[in-house]
Amino acid sequence: MRVGPVYSSDHFYLARPGLHEGLRDHGVLGVDMETAALYAVASAEGREALTVLTVTDHMFREEALSPDERENGFTAAATIAIEAALS
């Protein structure tokens, strides 16, 4: 498990040469598309929010979870995250 900054953007697939390398060089651990929206809604509603993310693809190596791993592995990850949040 790692705790750190994540880049959240709805332009995840927009071609921006050097973006991922720059993010990595600044210590960003990952990229997602939902966290910014979650935090914006929480802020607008005066609430707190937390994102727990799982890694499916590596940005710099040809490594990725298979469709079966994605489909069947997230229940265990979600269970661990919920138990950690409740403790």
C-alpha positions, -999 to 999 in steps of 0.1 A, spaced: 0 0 0 12 35 -8 -2 69 2 6 99 -20 -5 123 -47 -26 111 -77 -32 131 -108 -69 132 -116 -81 144 -150 -110 139 -173 -85 142 -202 -69 109 -193 -65 98 -229 -55 132 -243 -21 131 -259 3 153 -239 39 144 -246 60 142 -214 31 145 -190 34 111 -174 72 115 -170 67 150 -154 41 136 -130 64 107 -120 93 132 -115 71 151 -90 62 120 -70 28 114 -84 18 77 -78 -9 73 -104 -35 87 -127 -73 84 -125 -104 100 -139 -128 101 -110 -111 116 -79 -114 152 -90 -151 149 -95 -156 132 -62 -137 159 -43 -155 187 -62 -189 172 -52 -178 167 -16 -166 203 -14 -198 217 -29 -218 197 -4 -195 206 26 -185 170 30 -152 151 33 -141 125 7 -114 100 3 -102 80 -27 -88 45 -25 -74 34 -58 -62 1 -71 -36 -2 -99 -46 -19 -131 -20 -8 -156 16 4 -153 23 37 -171 59 29 -181 60 -9 -183 39 -33 -204 22 -46 -172 -16 -47 -167 -42 -68 -150 -61 -92 -172 -98 -87 -176 -104 -116 -152 -81 -102 -126 -99 -68 -129 -133 -84 -126 -125 -107 -97 -98 -89 -78 -115 -58 -68 -138 -73 -42 -108 -83 -21 -93 -48 -26 -125 -31 -16 -130 -53 14 -94 -44 26 -100 -7 20 -133 -7 39 -119 -26 68 -89 -2 70 -112 29 69 -134 15 97 -105 6 120 
